[in-house]
């Protein structure tokens, strides 16, 4: 999900997106631990997506 889509969501939607991304990241970490993960770049992408979503959420909360 890109930043323009995240910025259109409300705070509850962004929190739900963060939760989904964190679940996905956990699954990828478990795949890496069991050596089932072929593309390790997915870990980096999901970690950065979580950070991006958290940043946008903080911006929205600060604007209130």
C-alpha positions as CSV (number, residue, x, y, z in Angstrom):
1,X,0.0,0.0,0.0
2,X,1.4,3.4,-0.9
3,X,1.4,6.6,1.0
4,X,-1.5,8.2,-0.8
5,X,-3.8,5.3,0.0
6,X,-2.7,5.3,3.6
7,X,-3.3,9.1,3.9
8,X,-6.9,8.6,2.7
9,X,-7.7,6.2,5.5
10,X,-8.8,7.3,9.0
11,X,-6.8,6.4,12.1
12,X,-8.7,3.2,12.7
13,X,-8.0,2.0,9.2
14,X,-4.4,2.8,9.5
15,X,-4.2,0.9,12.8
16,X,-5.8,-2.1,11.1
17,X,-3.3,-1.9,8.3
18,X,-0.4,-1.7,10.7
19,X,-1.7,-4.8,12.5
20,X,-2.0,-6.7,9.2
21,X,1.5,-5.7,8.1
22,X,2.9,-6.8,11.5
23,X,1.3,-10.2,11.1
24,X,2.7,-10.5,7.6
25,X,6.1,-9.5,8.9
26,X,5.9,-12.1,11.7
27,X,5.0,-14.8,9.1
28,X,8.0,-13.8,7.0
29,X,10.3,-14.0,10.0
30,X,9.1,-17.4,10.8
31,X,9.6,-18.5,7.2
32,X,13.1,-17.1,7.3
33,X,13.8,-19.0,10.6
34,X,12.7,-22.3,9.0
35,X,14.6,-21.5,5.8
36,X,11.4,-21.5,3.7
37,X,11.7,-17.8,2.6
38,X,13.1,-17.5,-0.8
39,X,13.0,-13.7,-1.2
40,X,14.4,-12.1,1.9
41,X,13.8,-8.6,0.5
42,X,10.1,-9.1,1.5
43,X,11.2,-8.6,5.2
44,X,12.7,-5.2,4.4
45,X,9.6,-4.2,2.4
46,X,7.2,-5.1,5.2
47,X,9.3,-3.6,7.9
48,X,9.4,-0.3,6.0
49,X,5.7,-0.4,5.2
50,X,5.0,-0.7,8.9
51,X,7.2,2.3,9.6
52,X,5.6,4.2,6.9
53,X,2.1,3.5,8.2
54,X,3.2,4.4,11.8
55,X,4.6,7.7,10.6
56,X,1.4,8.6,8.8
57,X,-0.6,7.7,11.8
58,X,1.5,9.9,14.0
59,X,1.1,12.8,11.6
60,X,-2.6,12.4,11.7
61,X,-2.7,12.2,15.5
62,X,-0.5,15.3,15.8
63,X,-2.8,17.2,13.4
64,X,-5.8,16.8,15.7
